[in-house]
Amino acid sequence: MLTLKQIHENKDELILRLKVKNFEAKEPIEKVIDLDNQRKSIQGKLDAMLAEQNAISKEIGILFKQGKTAEADEAKQKVATLKEESKALSQSMAETEKEINATLIRIPNLPHQSVPIGKSAEDNEEVRSGGIIPKLYQNAKPHWELAKEFDIIDFELGVKITGSGFPVYKGKGAKLQRALINFFLDENTKAGYQEIMPPLMVNEDSAYGTGQLPDKDGQMYHAQIDNFYLIPTAEVPVTNIFRDVILKAADFPVKLTAYTPCFRREAGSYGKDVRGLNRLHQFDKVEIVQIQHPEKSYTSLDEMVKHVEGILQKLELPYRILRLCGGDLSFTSALTYDFEVYSAAQQKWLEVSSVSNFESFQANRLMLRFREEGEKRNQLAHTLNGSSLALPRILAALLENNQNENGIAIPKVLQPFCGFESI
């Protein structure tokens, strides 16, 4: 969430920069400024009334001591009137603050200066690529056919148990899934990330804190009786560990990693582009999260991008890194790099990770602050996160790219984790 200070001091710049995200900010920003000016005016009146009440209250005691009962009673009546007026102003203040917040939470984060201008994924900017796209044998199959042939993923059984988008992993498919999770976690902990096992459901405050609410309300599964939300990513519970926390500057960087199942309604998803593992309602993902000093967050972002790139290199998957344009950038992100791996049987690129810097946007919603040594003033921290990695499309690419006439070869780096060399 943008701060009131940002809005008052940089109104025109904010409006201009948010156009990069194809968001017309003039009306909501001007509304926030007007409402905040109203709030300040009300606050001024309240402060003046409180000062008057205090002065009269002191005078009442003196009047009683002097035996001026009638004047004292008149003064008491004036204090009572001021209290009623103050109560009405306080209510007006609360309503104004509520309206300010309701407007603020619907204004997206500012895009970083390096974000390309564009409207959709077609306008994203390729930063670099790596790996070799394999040439498959003549009868190569997409992963959903391989899954059925080798009985490692059962999509129809998932439909029977739950519905479309909830696959059942079996035998070597389940072991390979577990191997990927353990490999990713080990790579992350080696890089200094502390492993966390968070809850899979969060309350409304947590979903609000990282920006899922109200922006992605309809995309999350909602347990309405308890008002809990199934997490769409481990980013939500892990980052919320630091909601309403004041860190010391010496604590940075805070680096955490977590494996969780993730749940997304993905309303309206259908067609050939969502076949097999390409788009699921429940999927496994390993996440990395950093809380960092504002002056060092972009250095951390570069480190996170290199870390994810290193994992893909070890898996020997062809990949490319994209800098997202304004139109494809998420509501909360200031700058995002997407990773895609090439699916040789489907002959297309599949997104497997997003690595983002949210700057102080989430921290302002979370009230996540830090204090420099010797300073009394608190500052907002910066938050970052990335998929390291999301499993479904990684698994799809591994199955397709490593198939041969005899089966599917397992990358060497995964063999110690799964206990077999091929399927």
N, C-alpha and C positions, 0 to 999 in steps of 0.2 A: 504494500500500500504506500502510495506517495505521501510524503509528510506535508503538513500545512506550510512549513517553512519553505520547502521546495516550490510549492504552488504560488505563494505570495512573492517570492523573490525571482522566479523564472517563468512566469505565466506564459509569455509569448514563445519562449524556447520550448516549453513543454508541449504546447499546442502543435508547434511545428514538428517536433521529434515524434510525437505520437501518430502523426500522419504516416510515418514510415510503417507503422503497424496497421495502417488503414483504419485508424480510429479517429473520429472527429471529436476532439477534446474541448473545443471552445466552450460549448454550452455547459457541460458538467463542471469544468474548471472555474468558469465565471460564477456558476451557482455556488460552488464551495467557497469562493472568495466572499460573495455577498453574505452567505450564511455565517461565515466566520466573523465578518465585520459586525453582523447582528449579535453574535455570541459575545464579542468583545464589548459592545455597547451595553448589553444586559449585565455583563460582569462588572462593568464600571458602575452601573446603577446599584447593583447588589453591594459592591464594596462601599459605596457612599452611604447606603442605608445602614449597613453594619456599623460603620464608623459613627453615624448619627445615633444609632441605638445605644452603642457603648457610652457615648458622651452623655446622653439623656439618663441612662441607667446610673451613672456616677452622680449626676445632678439630683436624682431622686433621693438618694441617701442623705445628701446634704440638706435638701428641703425638709425631710422628715426630722433631721436633727435640729433644724431651725424652727420646727413646729409649724411649718407651712404645709399642712396636710392637704388642703384643697389644691394647691399648686402641684404637690407631689402626685396626687391622684390624677390630675390632668396630664402630667408627664407620663405616668404609667399607661394611660389610655393612648397616648401618642406612640409609645413603644409597641403596644399591642397592635395598633394600626400599621406601624412599620413592619412588624413581623408578618402580618397577613399579606402586605404588599410584597415582602421579600419571598414569601412562600409561592406567590403567583409568578414572580420573576424567576425563581428557581425552577419551577415547572416548565416555564417557557424556555429557559436555558437548556434543560434536559432534552426537550423536544427538538431544539435547534441542533444540539450536539448529535442526537440520534439521526437527524436528517443529513448532517455533514458526513457522518460515518457511512450512512446508506449510499450516499453519492460517491464517496471516496473509494469504497470497496469495489465499485464497478469500473473504475478507471485503471487500465492496465499499466504494467511497469514500463518505464522508459527504455527504448532500445539503445544499446551501446552505439557509439558513433561508427563502429565498423560494420554494423548490420546492413547488408545490401537492401536496396529498395526493390520491392517486388510484391506480387499479389498471391502467389501460390508456390508449391514445391518446385515447379518448373523454373522458378527464378532463383533457387538456391545456388550458392557459389561453391564449386568444388575446390577444396583446399589442397588435398593430395590424395593419392591412392597407393595401394601396395598389393603384393601377392600376384599370383598367376591364375588367370581364369582357365580351368581345366577343359580339355577337349574330351567329351564323353564318347563312349562307344555307341554304335548305331541304335541299339534298342534301349537306351537309357530311359529311366522312368522318373516321374516326379515323386516327391517324398511320400505322398499319401498312398501311392501304389506300392512303393517299397515297404511302407509300414504294414500294409495288408499282406504282401507276399511273405515277409519274414515274421509276421505276427508279433510286432514290437509296439505298435500303437493301434488301438481299436477306437475309431471314431464313432462307429455305429453303437457300440456298447455304451459310450459316453452319452449318446443321445437317449438311449433307453433309461439310463440311471438318472440323468439330469436334463439334458437338452443339447442342442447344437453348440459347439464351442467349449465342450468339457470333455476332452479326450481321456482315455484310459491307457496308461503306459504299462507295457507288459514285458516280463523277461528281460532280455538284453536292452530293450528300449527303456525300461525303468532304471536299470543299472547305469546306462549311459547318461540318463537324465541326472541321476545322483552324482555320477562322476563329474559332470560339468559343474554342478553346484559346488562340490567340494574343491574342484580345481580353481574356480573363480574366487571362492572365499580364501583359499590358501594364497593365491596371487595378491589379493587385497591386503591380507594381514602381513604378508612379507613386505608390502609397501608402506606399512605403518598404520593401517586402519584397524581400529579395535572392533572385534566382532560383537554384534548385538543380536539378540533374539526378541524382537518387539511383538506386541499384540497385533492380531490381524484385523481387529475392529477398532475404530477410534470414535471419540465423541465429536459433537458438532464444533466445539472450540478448536479441536485439533485440525479438522477439515478446513475450518475457516483460516487457521493460522498459517497454513502453507499455500492457501489460495485456491483449494479445490472448491470451496464454497465462497460465494454463490456461483462462481463461473461454471463449474462442471457438475452441478447438482444432479441433473438427469443422467449423467454417465456413471454414477456410483450406485452400487447396491445399498439400499437403505433398510435397516431393521427398524421399522417405524415405532414399534411398541417401546423399545428401549432407546430409540433415537441414536443408534449407533450406525456407523458406515463401514462397510467392508473396504479395506484399503485398496486403492488402485495402484499403489507403489509403496515400497518401504520408506521412501522419502518422507511420507506423512508422519508415521509414528516416530521415526528416528529423529527428524528435525524438531518435532514437538517435545523431545526430551528437554530442550532448552527454552521452552516457552516460559516467559516470566522469570528468566534467569539473567543475572548480571555476572559476566565473566571478567577475569583479569586479562589484560593484554598479554601477559606471560603464558596464558593458557593456549594461545593460538600456535599452530592450527589445531583445531579439534577434528579428528579424522575417524569416521565410523563406517562400518560395512555391515550389511544384513542380508540374509536370504529370507524371502517370504514368497508364498503364493500371492498373486495379485488378481483382483477381480474388477472387471470393467464390463458395463452393460453393452457398450459399443452399439447403441441403438441405430438401426437402419443399415447395418452391415450385411451385405449379401453379394452374390456373384462369384465369378471365377477368381477374383483377386483375394478372396477370403477362404479359399479351399485349404483343407488340411490344417497345418500349423500356422498359416499366414496371419490369421486373426482369431483370437480366442477370447472367451469370457473369463476363463481362469487359466493362469499361466504362472510359471516360476520365473523369478528374477532375483539377481543379486545386485544390490545397490551400494554405491559409495556416496557419502555425505561429508562435506567439510563446512566448518564454521571458521571464518577467517577474518583477519584484520582488513578493513577496507583498502588499505594501501597495498595489500599483497594478494587480493582475491583473484586478480587476473593472471598473476604468476601461478597461483594454485590451479586455475582453470586450464592453463597450458599443460601443467603437470598431469592433471587428470586425463586430458586428451591423450597424452603420450602413454599413460598407463593403460588405458583401454586399447590403444593401438598395439601396444606390446602383447596383450593377451591374444588379439586376433592374429598377430604374426606367429605366435606359438601354436595356434590352432591351424596354421597354414591355410587360412581362408582369404580369398581375394576381397579387398575392401576398398571403400573410398570414404573420405571425410568431407562433409558439407557444412558450410557456414549458412545457417538458415536466414532467409530474407525476412523482411518485416511482416509480410503477409502470412508466413508459415511459422512465425515465432509464437510461442505460447503466451498466454495472458500474463504469467508471472515472470517470465524470463527477460533478462537484459541482453544476453548473448547465448546462443546455443549452437553446438556442433553436433550434427547427426552422423552416426556411423552406419554404413550400409555394407552388407556382404552380398556377393554375387551368387545367385542360385542358377547353377549351370543347366539343370533340367528344365526349369521354368523360363530360363533366359531373361532374368530381370534382377534388379537390385532390391534387397529386402532390408528395411531399417531394423537395427538390432540394439542401438543405444542412442541416447541423447545426453550430452554433457552440458550443463548450463550453469551460468552465474546469475543469481537473482539479485545481486548487490544487496541493498538494505530493504528491498520490497517485502520479503517474507518476514524479516527481522522486525519491521515496524508493526506488522500484524501480530507477531508473536511476543512483542516487547522483549526481544532478545538483545541485550545490551552488553557493553564492556566498559571497563574503566582503565585508563592509563595509570601507571604507577605515579603516585603523588598528585593525581588530578582528582577533583571532586565531581566533575561533570561526567555523566554517562553518555556513551555514543552507541549508535546502532551498529551491530556487526554485519558482516556479509555472509550469505549462505550460498552453497553450491551443491549440486548433486549430479550423479550420472549413473547410467545402467552399466553394470560391470559383471555380467551382461544379462540381457533378457534371453531366455532360453529357447522359446519356440522356433524362431527363425534361424537361430544359430544351429539348432538341431536339424532343421529342414535343409540348410545349406551343407552341413556335414554329411548327411545321408546322401544327398544328390551328388555332391561334388566328388565323393570318395567311392562311388559305386563302380563296380567292374563286372565282368562276366561271371565271377565266382561269388559275388556278394558285396559287402560294404567294408572297406578298410577303416580302421579306427586310427586317428592321428596318434603319433607316438607319445605326445605329451599327456594324453588321456588314458593310455593303456595301464599305467600303474594304479589309476583311480577306479577303473572299471574291471580290470582283471582279464580282459580278452583283447585280441588283436583285430578281430573281424566279426562281422555278423553274416 
